[in-house]
Amino acid sequence: MTARLADIAAQAGVSEATVSRVLNGKPGVAATTRQSVLAALDVLGYERPVRLRGRSAGLVGLITPELENPIFPALAQVIGQALTRQGYTPVLATQTPGGSTEDELTEMLVDRGVAGIIFVSGLHADTSADMDRYEQLRAQGVPFVLVDGFSDKVRAPFISPDDRAAMRLAVTHLVSLGHTDIGLALGPKRFVPVQRKIEGFVRAVREQLGLDEDAVHERLVQHSLFTLEGGQAAAAALMDRGCTAVVCASDMMALGAIRAARQRGLEVPDDISVVGFDDSPLIAFTDPPLTTVRKPVPAMGQAAVNTLLEEIAGTPAPRSEFVFMPELVVRGSTASARKASPPKG
């Protein structure tokens, strides 16, 4: 036990005597010091004594798409930590192909008496989905917040990145490197973030390259799936049309674009530049390290939790959209455009 006390004391930056007082529930320890000791227990993997376990303020559901895309676990972690700090217990419910639907997961969480629900990239982002499900949820008195997607048919707070600005950042970067044939690879058109990225991309290439809008849609925009294979297929189609740079709607798609380039014997970034979107965990360590537009995950996750807790407390946030500015992160997958080879003669 002495060795454990020493470990906890070192982690918390206090004396062993202070750790002992906290663990035994003795008075005379500042609240912040007590929290430091409890945090040290958690970090070192020790179980808290029963009397020191805080009573949960309630359960909060978090419904996400599949967790294969690393941006979703990253967002879930931020939201889960923020909820825990406020005394709530997060319940992660994940949709999987052929598994539970969003409606089934919602019903399960409501049956368990959750205090509220945070939806990430759910049906609220799908323009073909029926939005009545959210009004029915509101009628049941369950507070909720919607992340990544928007519908003016739903009276709720929305948390989104600025998808249009993200595309402007990517296009501006590539144009500054001399690229004039820039393609956009993204997911199905029915999703709101996809539509917004197209709007931002089209406006940026029109303003910076003077291209015709119809020609941009026809030649430079390619829909596929939000997967590595989807990015590979979309990038291959764009390269067939002469693109020297590809902007992708997710980092996973960007990795597919790099694979497509290599299958053609092309080097990234020497022959073709690739830009991702999200700045997912570990994406800085790919080969080459991926230039990407960083989604502001910490700020979005914290805002989702703060907004939901206001809803739960009966002081609802405005029924509007909170939009967060993304950031360009330049790494090793973009470079100056190659000059066209002179005609042989």
Secondary structure as UniProt FT lines:
FT   HELIX           2..12
FT   HELIX           16..23
FT   TURN            24..25
FT   HELIX           31..44
FT   HELIX           50..52
FT   STRAND          58..64
FT   HELIX           71..85
FT   TURN            86..87
FT   STRAND          88..94
FT   TURN            97..98
FT   HELIX           102..111
FT   TURN            112..113
FT   STRAND          116..120
FT   HELIX           123..125
FT   TURN            127..128
FT   HELIX           132..139
FT   TURN            140..141
FT   STRAND          144..147
FT   TURN            152..153
FT   STRAND          158..161
FT   HELIX           163..176
FT   TURN            177..178
FT   STRAND          182..186
FT   TURN            189..190
FT   HELIX           192..209
FT   HELIX           213..215
FT   HELIX           216..220
FT   STRAND          221..223
FT   HELIX           228..240
FT   TURN            241..242
FT   STRAND          245..248
FT   HELIX           251..263
FT   TURN            264..265
FT   TURN            268..271
FT   STRAND          273..278
FT   TURN            281..282
FT   HELIX           283..285
FT   STRAND          291..294
FT   HELIX           297..312
FT   TURN            313..314
FT   STRAND          321..324
FT   STRAND          327..329
//
